[in-house]
Amino acid sequence: MRFYLVILFFIGSFSYGQEQLPLRGLAIAAPSPEHVDRFVDFIDAELSPMGINTLILRVDYNFQYTSHPELVDEHPLSQDHVDKLVEICAKHNITIVPQINLLGHQSWAEEIGKLLEVYPQFDETPAVKMPEQYQWPNDDGLYCKSYCPQHPDLHKIVFALVDEVMEAFKADAFHAGMDEVFYIGEDNCPRCSGMDKAELYAAEVTKIRNHLASNGKRLWIWGDRLIDGKLTGLGMWEASMNSTHKAIDLIPKDVFICDWHYERADPTAVYFAIKGFDVASCSWRNPQVAIKQKELLNSFRSSATDAMKSRYQGMIQTVWGSPQSFMDLWAQKDLEAPNEANTMKALFN
């Protein structure tokens, strides 16, 4: 890997012809019911003319699931709301990839997520209590809770939701999240204790992938847990410091990797491509970083073999606020502000 990181920086110093990358994506939370019509208009008036062709929608529990209504959030999307989103995206040939965060991100700040709220037995770390006021760092190493991938009752519930959201959005691919997993294979877990963390992570990816593949669907995940945080110097957030990175050699090659780096244009897309995965680079709120990421991808594609070129799929702009706040930012005239909207405009205009 060290050799290839040196090589790709060398490649990036050469000039190359620009081309439109195959995938031009936006990853954003699904709108709340009262903002669906505005978001539909936004897709029609702004995203489509910009050439966006992929929309990752974080649905999580914001949908009227009938298979497990006990897991539905307050004020969820109805099928009628979803149909509006599906219709406008079909009109503009935009692929929808619905997302439910699996494995990690089962809590946020002081709030436990819906799955562990209803099914606390799935908690990988039940002894770690949610704080009244969240701070990082903390004695428990709590960033977000994880579910226990070895619990025998977990997947029949989770997969019912996955199947339902896939049918609702008429989707061919599903995003499982699986990023920033700090709790996995914990010593106090009666099922996971002593197990290899990379093997646990790989087994969960593979189980989800196989379930989707049995229905002709494809799995997408964030790529950070598959990068060695110590070797690369990327650390515990954008890479793994708990050995899950070794799972990269244990998971099926048809898993699509969303490779996010937000403060630097770290060229790890080439690592995933060399390992045989399709990959997209993901930006956030720094326009200069996003543009550099796109330049690197174009450089890789221009100098790649035919086998490698198709693996560099494109760019995804990530948004971590609400869709309505993003649309508000989009309407502002200050194009110099470092935010998600201006980054996306710089990236795709």
C-alpha positions as CSV (number, residue, x, y, z in Angstrom):
1,M,0.0,0.0,0.0
2,R,2.9,2.4,0.8
3,F,4.2,1.9,-2.7
4,Y,0.9,2.8,-4.3
5,L,0.4,5.8,-2.2
6,V,3.7,7.2,-3.4
7,I,2.9,6.3,-7.0
8,L,-0.5,7.9,-7.0
9,F,0.9,11.2,-5.7
10,F,3.5,11.0,-8.6
11,I,0.7,10.4,-11.1
12,G,-1.3,13.3,-9.7
13,S,1.5,15.7,-10.6
14,F,1.0,15.2,-14.4
15,S,-1.6,17.0,-16.5
16,Y,-4.5,15.1,-17.9
17,G,-7.7,15.6,-19.8
18,Q,-10.8,16.3,-17.8
19,E,-13.9,14.2,-18.4
20,Q,-17.2,13.9,-16.7
21,L,-17.1,11.2,-14.1
22,P,-19.7,8.4,-14.5
23,L,-21.2,8.9,-11.0
24,R,-22.2,12.4,-9.9
25,G,-23.9,11.9,-6.5
26,L,-25.4,13.6,-3.5
27,A,-25.8,11.8,-0.1
28,I,-28.3,13.5,2.2
29,A,-31.0,12.7,4.7
30,A,-34.4,12.0,3.3
31,P,-36.7,15.0,3.8
32,S,-39.3,15.2,6.5
33,P,-42.9,14.9,5.2
34,E,-43.5,18.7,5.3
35,H,-40.4,19.3,3.1
36,V,-40.9,16.6,0.5
37,D,-42.5,18.9,-2.1
38,R,-39.8,21.5,-1.7
39,F,-37.1,18.7,-2.1
40,V,-38.9,17.4,-5.2
41,D,-38.7,20.9,-6.7
42,F,-35.1,21.1,-5.7
43,I,-34.3,17.9,-7.6
44,D,-36.1,19.2,-10.6
45,A,-34.8,22.7,-10.7
46,E,-31.2,22.3,-9.3
47,L,-29.9,18.7,-9.1
48,S,-31.0,17.5,-12.5
49,P,-29.6,20.5,-14.5
50,M,-26.3,20.0,-12.6
51,G,-26.1,16.4,-13.9
52,I,-26.6,14.6,-10.6
53,N,-27.4,11.0,-11.4
54,T,-27.2,9.3,-8.0
55,L,-29.1,10.2,-4.8
56,I,-28.2,8.4,-1.5
57,L,-31.1,9.1,0.9
58,R,-30.6,8.4,4.6
59,V,-34.0,7.0,5.5
60,D,-33.2,5.1,8.6
61,Y,-36.5,4.9,10.6
62,N,-38.1,7.9,8.9
63,F,-40.6,5.7,6.9
64,Q,-43.9,4.1,7.7
65,Y,-42.6,0.5,7.9
66,T,-45.3,-2.0,8.1
67,S,-43.1,-5.0,8.9
68,H,-41.9,-3.4,12.2
69,P,-44.1,-0.4,13.0
70,E,-42.5,-0.3,16.5
71,L,-39.4,1.0,14.8
72,V,-41.0,3.9,13.0
73,D,-39.9,7.4,14.0
74,E,-42.3,10.2,14.7
75,H,-43.6,12.0,11.5
76,P,-42.4,9.4,9.0
77,L,-42.5,9.5,5.3
78,S,-45.5,7.7,3.8
79,Q,-45.4,5.7,0.6
80,D,-47.1,8.6,-1.1
81,H,-44.2,10.8,-0.1
82,V,-41.7,8.3,-1.3
83,D,-43.6,7.9,-4.6
84,K,-43.0,11.6,-5.3
85,L,-39.3,11.2,-4.8
86,V,-39.2,8.1,-6.9
87,E,-41.2,9.8,-9.7
88,I,-39.0,12.9,-9.9
89,C,-35.8,10.9,-9.9
90,A,-37.1,8.5,-12.5
91,K,-38.0,11.6,-14.7
92,H,-34.3,12.7,-14.6
93,N,-32.7,9.3,-14.6
94,I,-31.4,9.7,-11.1
95,T,-30.7,6.5,-9.2
96,I,-31.9,6.4,-5.6
97,V,-29.9,4.5,-3.1
98,P,-31.8,4.3,0.2
99,Q,-29.7,4.1,3.4
100,I,-30.3,2.6,6.9
101,N,-27.3,2.8,9.2
102,L,-26.3,-0.7,10.1
103,L,-23.8,-2.0,12.7
104,G,-22.5,1.4,13.9
105,H,-24.3,4.8,14.3
106,Q,-27.0,3.3,16.5
107,S,-26.9,6.4,18.7
108,W,-26.0,10.0,18.3
109,A,-24.8,12.4,21.1
110,E,-27.2,11.8,24.0
111,E,-29.9,10.0,22.0
112,I,-30.1,6.2,21.5
113,G,-31.2,5.2,18.1
114,K,-34.6,3.6,17.4
115,L,-33.3,0.0,17.0
116,L,-31.6,-0.1,20.3
117,E,-34.3,1.9,22.0
118,V,-36.9,-0.8,21.1
119,Y,-34.5,-3.8,21.2
120,P,-31.9,-3.0,23.8
121,Q,-30.8,-6.7,23.7
122,F,-29.1,-5.9,20.4
123,D,-26.7,-3.4,22.1
124,E,-23.0,-4.4,21.8
125,T,-22.2,-2.4,24.9
126,P,-25.3,-2.4,27.2
127,A,-23.1,-1.4,30.2
128,V,-22.3,1.9,28.4
129,K,-25.1,4.3,29.4
130,M,-26.1,7.3,27.3
131,P,-24.8,10.5,29.0
132,E,-27.1,13.4,29.9
133,Q,-24.7,15.7,28.0
134,Y,-22.4,14.1,25.5
135,Q,-18.7,15.1,25.3
136,W,-15.8,13.7,23.3
137,P,-13.5,12.2,24.5
138,N,-15.1,10.3,27.3
139,D,-14.2,7.5,29.6
140,D,-16.4,5.0,27.8
141,G,-14.9,5.7,24.4
142,L,-18.5,6.4,23.3
143,Y,-18.9,8.0,19.9
144,C,-21.9,6.0,18.6
145,K,-23.4,2.8,19.8
146,S,-23.2,-0.4,17.7
147,Y,-25.5,-3.4,17.5
148,C,-24.1,-6.8,18.2
149,P,-23.8,-8.6,14.8
150,Q,-23.9,-12.0,16.5
151,H,-27.3,-11.6,18.1
152,P,-29.4,-14.4,16.7
153,D,-32.6,-12.3,16.5
154,L,-31.1,-9.2,14.9
155,H,-31.0,-9.8,11.1
156,K,-34.6,-11.1,10.6
157,I,-35.7,-7.6,11.9
158,V,-33.1,-5.5,10.1
159,F,-33.5,-7.3,6.8
160,A,-37.2,-6.9,6.9
161,L,-36.7,-3.1,7.0
162,V,-34.1,-3.3,4.3
163,D,-36.4,-5.2,2.0
164,E,-39.3,-2.9,2.7
165,V,-37.3,0.3,2.0
166,M,-35.8,-1.2,-1.2
167,E,-39.3,-2.0,-2.4
168,A,-40.7,1.4,-1.4
169,F,-38.0,3.2,-3.4
170,K,-37.9,0.7,-6.3
171,A,-34.1,0.6,-5.7
172,D,-31.4,-1.7,-7.0
173,A,-28.7,-0.7,-4.4
174,F,-28.8,-0.2,-0.7
175,H,-26.4,1.8,1.5
176,A,-25.7,0.3,4.9
177,G,-23.5,3.0,6.3
178,M,-21.1,0.9,8.5
179,D,-18.7,3.8,9.1
180,E,-17.0,4.9,12.3
181,V,-17.6,1.6,14.0
182,F,-15.7,1.9,17.3
183,Y,-17.6,-0.7,19.3
184,I,-17.2,-4.2,17.7
185,G,-16.0,-7.5,19.2
186,E,-16.1,-6.0,22.8
187,D,-14.7,-8.1,25.6
188,N,-17.9,-7.9,27.6
189,C,-20.1,-9.1,24.8
190,P,-21.2,-12.7,25.5
191,R,-21.3,-13.4,21.8
192,C,-18.4,-11.4,20.3
193,S,-15.8,-11.5,23.1
194,G,-12.5,-12.9,21.8
195,M,-13.5,-12.8,18.1
196,D,-11.3,-11.1,15.5
197,K,-12.7,-7.6,14.8
198,A,-11.9,-7.7,11.1
199,E,-13.6,-11.1,10.7
200,L,-16.6,-9.8,12.6
201,Y,-16.8,-6.7,10.4
202,A,-16.3,-8.7,7.2
203,A,-19.0,-11.3,8.3
204,E,-21.5,-8.5,8.8
205,V,-20.7,-6.9,5.5
206,T,-20.9,-10.2,3.7
207,K,-24.2,-11.2,5.4
208,I,-25.8,-7.9,4.3
209,R,-24.4,-8.2,0.9
210,N,-25.6,-11.8,0.5
211,H,-29.1,-10.9,1.6
212,L,-29.2,-8.1,-1.0
213,A,-27.6,-10.2,-3.7
214,S,-30.2,-12.9,-3.2
215,N,-32.8,-10.3,-4.4
216,G,-30.5,-9.0,-7.2
217,K,-29.5,-5.9,-5.2
218,R,-26.1,-4.4,-4.5
219,L,-24.6,-3.2,-1.2
220,W,-22.9,0.2,-0.8
221,I,-20.9,1.1,2.4
222,W,-18.6,3.9,3.6
223,G,-15.0,2.8,3.2
224,D,-13.2,4.2,6.4
225,R,-13.3,0.9,8.4
226,L,-11.3,-0.8,5.6
227,I,-8.3,1.6,5.7
228,D,-5.4,1.1,8.1
229,G,-5.4,4.2,10.2
230,K,-2.0,3.7,11.7
231,L,-0.2,2.8,8.5
232,T,-1.7,5.6,6.5
233,G,-1.6,8.1,9.4
234,L,-5.3,8.8,8.8
235,G,-6.2,7.9,12.4
236,M,-9.4,6.7,14.0
237,W,-12.1,8.7,12.2
238,E,-11.3,8.4,8.4
239,A,-9.7,5.0,8.9
240,S,-9.6,2.1,11.4
241,M,-7.4,1.9,14.5
242,N,-9.1,-1.3,15.8
243,S,-7.9,-3.7,13.1
244,T,-11.2,-3.8,11.0
245,H,-9.1,-2.7,8.0
246,K,-8.1,-6.3,7.4
247,A,-11.7,-7.0,6.4
248,I,-10.9,-5.5,3.0
249,D,-9.5,-8.9,1.9
250,L,-12.5,-10.8,3.4
251,I,-15.5,-9.1,1.8
252,P,-17.0,-9.7,-1.7
253,K,-15.6,-7.5,-4.4
254,D,-19.0,-6.3,-5.7
255,V,-19.5,-4.1,-2.6
256,F,-19.5,-0.5,-3.7
257,I,-17.2,1.7,-1.6
258,C,-17.9,5.3,-0.7
259,D,-14.5,6.7,0.2
260,W,-14.8,9.9,2.3
261,H,-12.1,12.4,3.2
262,Y,-13.1,15.9,4.2
263,E,-10.1,17.9,5.3
264,R,-7.5,16.5,2.7
265,A,-7.8,14.9,-0.6
266,D,-6.2,11.7,0.6
267,P,-5.9,9.4,-2.5
268,T,-7.2,6.2,-1.0
269,A,-9.6,5.5,-3.9
270,V,-6.7,3.9,-5.7
271,Y,-6.3,1.5,-2.8
272,F,-9.9,0.3,-3.1
273,A,-9.6,0.1,-6.9
274,I,-6.4,-2.0,-6.7
275,K,-8.2,-4.3,-4.3
276,G,-10.9,-4.8,-6.9
277,F,-13.7,-2.6,-5.7
278,D,-15.8,0.1,-7.5
279,V,-15.2,3.3,-5.5
280,A,-16.5,6.9,-5.4
281,S,-14.7,9.7,-3.6
282,C,-16.8,11.7,-1.1
283,S,-16.5,15.4,-0.2
284,W,-18.1,17.6,2.4
285,R,-17.7,21.3,3.0
286,N,-14.3,22.2,1.6
287,P,-14.5,23.2,-2.1
288,Q,-10.7,23.0,-2.6
289,V,-10.5,19.5,-1.2
290,A,-13.5,18.4,-3.3
291,I,-11.9,19.8,-6.5
292,K,-8.6,18.0,-5.7
293,Q,-10.5,14.8,-5.1
294,K,-12.1,15.1,-8.5
295,E,-8.8,15.9,-10.2
296,L,-7.2,12.8,-8.6
297,L,-10.0,10.6,-9.9
298,N,-9.6,12.0,-13.4
299,S,-5.9,11.4,-13.1
300,F,-6.4,7.8,-12.0
301,R,-8.9,7.2,-14.8
302,S,-6.7,8.8,-17.5
303,S,-3.7,6.7,-16.6
304,A,-5.4,3.4,-15.6
305,T,-5.7,0.1,-17.4
306,D,-9.1,-0.7,-18.9
307,A,-9.6,-3.1,-16.0
308,M,-8.9,-0.4,-13.4
309,K,-10.5,2.7,-15.1
310,S,-14.1,1.6,-14.6
311,R,-13.6,1.1,-10.9
312,Y,-13.1,4.9,-10.3
313,Q,-16.8,5.7,-10.5
314,G,-17.0,9.3,-9.5
315,M,-17.8,11.9,-6.8
316,I,-20.4,12.0,-4.1
317,Q,-21.2,15.2,-2.2
318,T,-22.2,14.5,1.4
319,V,-24.6,16.6,3.5
320,W,-24.9,16.1,7.2
321,G,-27.4,18.7,8.1
322,S,-31.1,18.6,7.2
323,P,-32.3,18.8,3.6
324,Q,-34.1,22.0,4.3
325,S,-31.0,23.7,5.8
326,F,-29.0,22.5,2.7
327,M,-31.6,24.0,0.4
328,D,-31.5,27.2,2.4
329,L,-27.7,27.3,2.0
330,W,-28.1,26.6,-1.7
331,A,-30.2,29.7,-2.1
332,Q,-27.7,32.0,-0.4
333,K,-25.6,34.3,-2.6
334,D,-22.3,34.0,-0.7
335,L,-20.4,31.6,-2.8
336,E,-17.2,32.0,-0.8
337,A,-18.6,30.5,2.4
338,P,-17.1,27.0,3.1
339,N,-20.2,24.9,3.3
340,E,-21.8,21.9,1.7
341,A,-23.8,23.8,-0.9
342,N,-20.9,25.8,-2.2
343,T,-18.7,22.7,-2.3
344,M,-21.3,20.9,-4.4
345,K,-21.5,23.9,-6.8
346,A,-17.8,24.0,-7.1
347,L,-17.6,20.3,-7.7
348,F,-20.3,19.8,-10.3
349,N,-20.9,23.1,-12.0
